[in-house]
Amino acid sequence: TRVTTVGDIAAGPLNWYSDTVTFNLPNSNLFASISTMFWQKGQALDSRGYYPPDYYVPATFEDYISCSDPALQAIRRGEAVSLKQILFNEGADKFRSELLRREKLHGDLKGWFPYISFDLLFFANNTLFPTGKDNEALEILKLNTRIYPEDIAAWNSLAATHTARGEPKEALRCYEKLLAIEPHHAQARLGRDNARAAIADQQD
């Protein structure tokens, strides 16, 4: 949806197992509990065991005992804006500064960052590029490889973007990163060879 979620990190994911059956094993008499259903409400590649909101506002014990609601206060102050909204509406510079501010405030990105690699790729390719926001798309694709350096789709998409922008040296670096993870990736091998040829042509 277009809803912006605000608040603390939910302890449960959007994809989860449930509807358990319980029984005792016949020989050991050990108690067993087994899920019978898998609910998939989120993206299929999301394997996180938690759900971070678009705008992270951690709840503290002080908030609890004082009956204050920092999430609601952030909404009322107009602060509860997603990083995607900032990038789309205010550009890459504002996005970088806001990301840095939140990183300093909340620590390592992997602890609170709301988007998996697929989310970032989808946002770049289905929202930013089609609306002519190429620099913003490049920004999100670079961030994707920083947060998810082992994701071959992240490196492949960034390499293809550099190729389309006529930047073969940058594309070659991305393809080499990808091939270090998956040496038999046929598309990356072809892209690497094409990037090398483009670099040679530029030097002639």
Salt bridges, closest charged atoms under 4 A:
ASP46 OD1 - ARG48 NE 2.90
GLU79 OE2 - ARG77 NE 2.81
ASP93 OD1 - ARG96 NH2 2.23
GLU98 OE2 - ARG101 NH2 2.84
GLU98 OE2 - ARG102 NE 2.60
GLU103 OE2 - ARG146 NH1 3.85
GLU139 OE1 - ARG96 NH1 2.49
GLU167 OE1 - HIS162 ND1 2.59
GLU167 OE2 - ARG165 NE 3.31
GLU176 OE2 - ARG196 NH2 3.96
ASP193 OD1 - ARG192 NE 3.34
